[in-house]
């Protein structure tokens, strides 16, 4: 698997996220969510995505206990606007974030606040 301009998004959720949907009472505890993004990384070097080179043992171990989204695509080939897309769920033409250090508009939905 090769990507010309690779922005590989790996979203690892705790094991509970992969279970079947079950109606449960609201819990007072919040789930642990870890978002790992890798910029300009080749998917064919990741063991959990099929590589046999053993270059990513820690990510491979984490992936075994997680939910892995292996087909995530960037809406823009730049890191900062891509992260804005991930964290707000908005397209670059809506969030207007272009450069590192530029703040997000306060009226945008923001994933950490939603969680």
VOBA-750714 format. One record per atom (N, C-alpha, C): residue number from 0; x, y, z. Coordinates in steps of 0.02 Angstrom, whole numbers, plus 32768, in hexadecimal, padded with zeros to 4 digits. Layout:
{NUM,{X,Y,Z}} ...
END
This chain:
{0,{802B,7FC6,8000}} {0,{8000,8000,8000}} {0,{802D,803E,8000}} {1,{8025,806B,7FCF}} {1,{804E,80A7,7FCB}} {1,{8023,80E4,7FC5}} {2,{803B,811B,7FDF}} {2,{8018,815A,7FDB}} {2,{8049,818E,7FC0}} {3,{8034,81B5,7F8E}} {3,{8061,81E8,7F72}} {3,{806E,821F,7FA5}} {4,{803A,823B,7FBF}} {4,{8041,826A,7FF6}} {4,{801A,824D,8030}} {5,{803E,822D,805A}} {5,{801D,8204,808D}} {5,{8011,822B,80CD}} {6,{7FD4,822E,80DF}} {6,{7FC2,8246,8122}} {6,{7F97,820E,813E}} {7,{7FB4,81E6,8167}} {7,{7F92,81AB,8181}} {7,{7F75,81BB,81C5}} {8,{7F35,81B4,81C9}} {8,{7F14,81C0,8208}} {8,{7F07,817D,8229}} {9,{7F1D,8177,8266}} {9,{7F10,813B,828C}} {9,{7EE7,8150,82C8}} {10,{7EAD,8137,82CB}} {10,{7E83,8148,8304}} {10,{7E7B,8109,832E}} {11,{7E97,810B,8369}} {11,{7E94,80D1,8395}} {11,{7E63,80E1,83CD}} {12,{7E31,80B8,83D3}} {12,{7E02,80BF,840A}} {12,{7E0A,8084,8438}} {13,{7DF8,808C,8474}} {13,{7DFD,8055,84A3}} {13,{7DD1,801B,848C}} {14,{7DDB,7FE2,84A5}} {14,{7DBB,7FA5,848D}} {14,{7D6F,7FA9,848D}} {15,{7D51,7FD1,84B9}} {15,{7D08,7FD6,84BC}} {15,{7CEA,7FF0,847B}} {16,{7D0F,8017,8455}} {16,{7CF3,8034,8418}} {16,{7CE6,8000,83E2}} {17,{7D08,7FC8,83E5}} {17,{7D00,7F95,83B1}} {17,{7CC9,7F63,83C1}} {18,{7CAA,7F68,83FA}} {18,{7C76,7F38,840D}} {18,{7C34,7F49,83EB}} {19,{7C08,7F1A,83EB}} {19,{7BC6,7F24,83CD}} {19,{7BA0,7F5A,83F4}} {20,{7B72,7F7A,83D3}} {20,{7B4B,7FAE,83F3}} {20,{7B1D,7F90,8426}} {21,{7B24,7FA7,8463}} {21,{7AFA,7F8F,849B}} {21,{7AE1,7FCC,84C0}} {22,{7AA1,7FCD,84CF}} {22,{7A86,8004,84F6}} {22,{7A9B,7FFC,853E}} {23,{7ABE,802E,8557}} {23,{7AD7,802C,859B}} {23,{7AC2,806D,85BE}} {24,{7ABB,806A,85FF}} {24,{7AAC,80A8,8623}} {24,{7AE8,80D8,861E}} {25,{7ADA,8118,8622}} {25,{7B10,8149,861F}} {25,{7B40,813E,8658}} {26,{7B7E,8140,8648}} {26,{7BB3,8136,8679}} {26,{7BD0,817A,868C}} {27,{7BE8,817F,86C8}} {27,{7C07,81BD,86DD}} {27,{7C50,81C0,86C7}} {28,{7C6C,8188,86B2}} {28,{7CB0,8188,869A}} {28,{7CB2,8194,864F}} {29,{7CE5,81B4,8639}} {29,{7CEC,81C2,85F2}} {29,{7D1C,818E,85D3}} {30,{7D10,817D,8594}} {30,{7D3D,814C,8574}} {30,{7D81,816B,8565}} {31,{7DB3,8141,8563}} {31,{7DF6,8157,854F}} {31,{7DFA,8157,8504}} {32,{7E0B,818E,84E6}} {32,{7E12,8194,849E}} {32,{7E58,81AF,8490}} {33,{7E7C,818C,8467}} {33,{7EBF,81A1,8453}} {33,{7EBF,81AB,8408}} {34,{7ED0,81E6,83F1}} {34,{7ED5,81F4,83AA}} {34,{7F1E,81FA,8399}} {35,{7F35,81D0,836A}} {35,{7F7A,81D3,8354}} {35,{7F7A,81E4,830A}} {36,{7F9A,8219,82F8}} {36,{7FA1,822A,82B1}} {36,{7FEB,8226,829E}} {37,{7FF8,820C,8264}} {37,{803C,8207,824B}} {37,{8040,822C,8209}} {38,{806D,825A,8204}} {38,{8073,8284,81C8}} {38,{80A9,8267,819A}} {39,{809A,8264,815B}} {39,{80C7,824B,8126}} {39,{80E5,8207,813A}} {40,{80BB,81D9,814A}} {40,{80CF,8195,815E}} {40,{80B5,8163,812B}} {41,{80DE,8135,8118}} {41,{80C9,8102,80E7}} {41,{80A5,80CA,810B}} {42,{8069,80BC,80F4}} {42,{8041,8087,8112}} {42,{8062,8043,810A}} {43,{8088,8039,80D4}} {43,{80A8,7FF8,80C9}} {43,{80E3,7FEB,80F7}} {44,{80F1,8019,8125}} {44,{8126,800F,8158}} {44,{8108,7FFD,819C}} {45,{80C7,7FFE,81A1}} {45,{80A5,7FF0,81E1}} {45,{8093,7FA6,81E6}} {46,{80AA,7F86,821B}} {46,{809D,7F3F,8224}} {46,{8052,7F30,8229}} {47,{802C,7F5A,824C}} {47,{7FE5,7F4D,8254}} {47,{7FBE,7F57,8213}} {48,{7FDF,7F73,81E0}} {48,{7FC0,7F7A,819E}} {48,{7FDD,7F49,816C}} {49,{8005,7F19,8185}} {49,{801D,7EE4,8159}} {49,{8067,7EDF,814E}} {50,{808F,7F0F,8162}} {50,{80D7,7F0C,8158}} {50,{80F5,7ED4,8182}} {51,{8126,7EB1,8167}} {51,{8149,7E7C,818B}} {51,{818D,7E93,81A3}} {52,{819C,7ED3,819E}} {52,{81DF,7EEE,81AF}} {52,{81EA,7EF9,81FA}} {53,{81B8,7EF5,8222}} {53,{81BD,7EFF,826B}} {53,{81D9,7F44,827D}} {54,{81C3,7F77,8259}} {54,{81DA,7FBB,8266}} {54,{81B1,7FE0,829A}} {55,{8175,7FC8,82A8}} {55,{8148,7FEC,82D5}} {55,{812B,7FBF,830C}} {56,{8156,7FA1,8334}} {56,{813D,7F71,8366}} {56,{810D,7F8F,839A}} {57,{8119,7FCC,83B0}} {57,{80ED,7FEA,83E2}} {57,{80A9,7FFC,83C4}} {58,{80A8,8018,8387}} {58,{8068,8025,8367}} {58,{8043,7FE5,8357}} {59,{8067,7FB1,8344}} {59,{8048,7F70,8336}} {59,{8026,7F54,8374}} {60,{8048,7F59,83AD}} {60,{802C,7F40,83EC}} {60,{7FEE,7F68,83FF}} {61,{7FF0,7FA9,83F7}} {61,{7FB7,7FD3,8407}} {61,{7F7D,7FC4,83D8}} {62,{7F8B,7FB9,8399}} {62,{7F57,7FAB,8367}} {62,{7F32,7F6A,8377}} {63,{7F54,7F39,8394}} {63,{7F33,7EFA,83A6}} {63,{7EFC,7F03,83DA}} {64,{7F02,7F37,8402}} {64,{7ED1,7F44,8437}} {64,{7EA3,7F7E,8425}} {65,{7EA2,7F92,83E6}} {65,{7E7F,7FCF,83D3}} {65,{7E54,7FC5,8395}} {66,{7E30,7FFA,8384}} {66,{7E0D,7FFE,8344}} {66,{7E39,8027,8316}} {67,{7E49,800D,82DB}} {67,{7E75,802F,82AD}} {67,{7E4E,8041,826E}} {68,{7E50,8080,825C}} {68,{7E31,8096,821E}} {68,{7E69,809E,81EB}} {69,{7E6F,8070,81BD}} {69,{7EA7,806F,818E}} {69,{7E98,8094,814D}} {70,{7E5C,80AB,8143}} {70,{7E4B,80D0,8106}} {70,{7E31,8115,8118}} {71,{7E5D,813E,8132}} {71,{7E4C,8183,8141}} {71,{7E71,81AF,8110}} {72,{7E4F,81E1,80F6}} {72,{7E6C,820B,80C3}} {72,{7E6B,8254,80D9}} {73,{7EA0,8277,80C8}} {73,{7EA5,82BE,80D9}} {73,{7E7C,82E7,80A7}} {74,{7E5C,831B,80C0}} {74,{7E37,8348,8095}} {74,{7E64,837D,8076}} {75,{7E9F,8383,8091}} {75,{7ED0,83B4,8079}} {75,{7F16,8397,8088}} {76,{7F47,83A0,805B}} {76,{7F89,8381,8065}} {76,{7FB8,83A8,8092}} {77,{7F9D,83C9,80C5}} {77,{7FC5,83EE,80F5}} {77,{7FB1,83D9,813B}} {78,{7FE1,83D3,8168}} {78,{7FD4,83B8,81AA}} {78,{7FA3,83E2,81D3}} {79,{7FAF,8422,81DA}} {79,{7F84,844B,8205}} {79,{7F3C,844D,81ED}} {80,{7F2E,845A,81AE}} {80,{7EE8,8458,8198}} {80,{7EC9,8412,819D}} {81,{7EF2,83DE,8195}} {81,{7ED8,839A,819C}} {81,{7EC3,838C,81E4}} {82,{7EEB,83A3,8214}} {82,{7ED9,839A,825A}} {82,{7E9A,83C2,826A}} {83,{7E93,83FD,824D}} {83,{7E56,8424,8257}} {83,{7E1A,83FE,823E}} {84,{7E21,83DC,8206}} {84,{7DEB,83B3,81EA}} {84,{7DDA,8379,8219}} {85,{7E0C,8358,8234}} {85,{7E01,8320,8262}} {85,{7DDD,8337,82A1}} {86,{7DF4,836E,82BD}} {86,{7DD9,8384,82FE}} {86,{7D98,83AB,82FA}} {87,{7D87,83C4,82BF}} {87,{7D48,83EA,82B9}} {87,{7D15,83C8,828C}} {88,{7D2B,8399,8263}} {88,{7CFD,8378,8234}} {88,{7CE7,83A7,81FC}} {89,{7D0E,83DC,81F1}} {89,{7CFD,840C,81BD}} {89,{7D31,840A,8185}} {90,{7D1C,841D,814A}} {90,{7D4A,8420,8111}} {90,{7D74,8460,8114}} {91,{7DAF,8460,80F5}} {91,{7DDA,849B,80F6}} {91,{7DB8,84DB,80DE}} {92,{7D8D,84D6,80AD}} {92,{7D6C,8512,8094}} {92,{7D3A,852E,80C7}} {93,{7D29,8507,80FA}} {93,{7CFB,851E,812E}} {93,{7D22,8536,816C}} {94,{7D55,8510,8181}} {94,{7D79,8524,81BE}} {94,{7DAF,8559,81B0}} {95,{7DC1,8563,8172}} {95,{7DEF,8598,815D}} {95,{7E33,8597,817F}} {96,{7E47,855D,8197}} {96,{7E89,8558,81B8}} {96,{7EBC,8544,8183}} {97,{7EF0,856B,817B}} {97,{7F21,855E,8148}} {97,{7F68,8555,8162}} {98,{7F79,8576,8199}} {98,{7FBE,8577,81AF}} {98,{7FC5,8563,81F8}} {99,{8001,8548,8208}} {99,{8010,8535,824C}} {99,{800D,8573,8279}} {100,{7FF0,856C,82B3}} {100,{7FEC,85A3,82E2}} {100,{7FAD,85CC,82DB}} {101,{7F89,85C1,82A5}} {101,{7F4B,85E6,829A}} {101,{7F15,85C7,82C5}} {102,{7EF0,85EE,82EC}} {102,{7EBD,85D1,8319}} {102,{7E7D,85BD,82F4}} {103,{7E5B,858C,8310}} {103,{7E19,8578,82F6}} {103,{7DE6,85AC,830C}} {104,{7DB4,85B5,82E2}} {104,{7D7D,85E2,82F5}} {104,{7D59,85C3,8331}} {105,{7D42,85ED,835F}} {105,{7D23,85D5,839C}} {105,{7CDF,85B5,8390}} {106,{7CBF,85C3,8357}} {106,{7C7C,85A7,834A}} {106,{7C7F,8563,8329}} {107,{7CBA,8549,831B}} {107,{7CC0,8506,82FC}} {107,{7CB6,84D0,8330}} {108,{7C97,8498,831D}} {108,{7C93,845F,834B}} {108,{7CDA,8445,8356}} {109,{7CE9,842F,8393}} {109,{7D2D,841A,83A3}} {109,{7D29,83D7,83C7}} {110,{7D47,83A4,83AA}} {110,{7D41,8360,83C3}} {110,{7D50,8358,840D}} {111,{7D87,8374,8428}} {111,{7D92,836C,8470}} {111,{7D5A,8389,849B}} {112,{7D3C,83C1,8485}} {112,{7D04,83DD,84AA}} {112,{7CC6,83B1,84A6}} {113,{7CBC,8393,846C}} {113,{7C81,8368,8462}} {113,{7C87,8328,848C}} {114,{7CC4,830D,848F}} {114,{7CCE,82D0,84B6}} {114,{7CCA,82DE,8500}} 
END
